[in-house]
């Protein structure tokens, strides 16, 4: 007997306690697993998406390099733009890739041709990724400028 | 009387014996505990391995992405200010550019990296390395000599060649095109367009 009247109660049956703790640990581990696996999967998906976006940006840069090279040889931007196509390698890495190229004719405020290229692709289950976009201004073809 | 005392002792002895057997664990319980522990350990090992692999892959991917960004910018800068481009016919993994400021820049590809070396009067003035995924990098001149193309093919396509057609695996191909001799830097600085700057260049 304790002075305050409480009795010391011995814990009688310890049988199965370890098993119960293990079951609880397994349950907790299962919860951690169900949280961790989707997180890891989503991180991998995000990494793939970042890679695709970089491929799209590099490809848009390639298209503008082609415009600059052909523009230098005397072709007009308005003629070049409709002929541009995605490279097969880029198209293979961007599902359902859709390339849109718009040209804005020169104005008094902006005496150059503004080219805007937009590339869009899907990211599974019919969802479309935010488009990658690149714009640049091109003047008159070099051949015309060089002409007397 | 004696028989009743003996019977009581026997009963109490049996009770003691029973309580003693309950204090320990049976073999079945030990086996269950050990197998549960083994399962937990194996799950934990697999999960940790998965996490470590994901972390490693993430680091690698980030390094390659940063490298590609730097590579595309530097490669295009060099090509834009190049006066002459010489792709080695014997080694498509190497190219040398002569820039407008007199520097000679060589790009040499190895299996997992591309090295850029800039020389001025045979003295090395800059050396950079760009890490890519393992694969083959080639340089070529396209579009009637107006573009230089860097193409890096990762290992995956080579593996795919032996795979059945039905196996769809994303290809790992990086292509960087750059217009030769179109220096965009003065255009950016002056706020004018590229072609005007080019036509004004000597």
Interface residues (C-beta under 8 A of the other chain):
Chain A: X13 X14 X15 X16 X18 X19 X22 X23 X25 X26 X29 X32 X33 X36 X37 X40 X43 X44 X47 X50 X51 X54 X55 X58 X59 X61 X62 X65 X66 X68 X69 X70 X71 X72 X73 X87 X89 X90 X92 X93 X112 X136 X137 X138 X139 X140 X141 X142 X145 X146
Chain B: X22 X23 X25 X29 X32 X33 X36 X37 X39 X40 X43 X44 X47 X50 X51 X54 X57 X58 X61 X65 X68 X69 X72 X76 X143 X144 X146 X147 X170 X171 X172 X173 X174 X175 X176 X177 X178 X179 X180 X181 X182 X184 X192 X193 X194 X195 X196 X198 X199
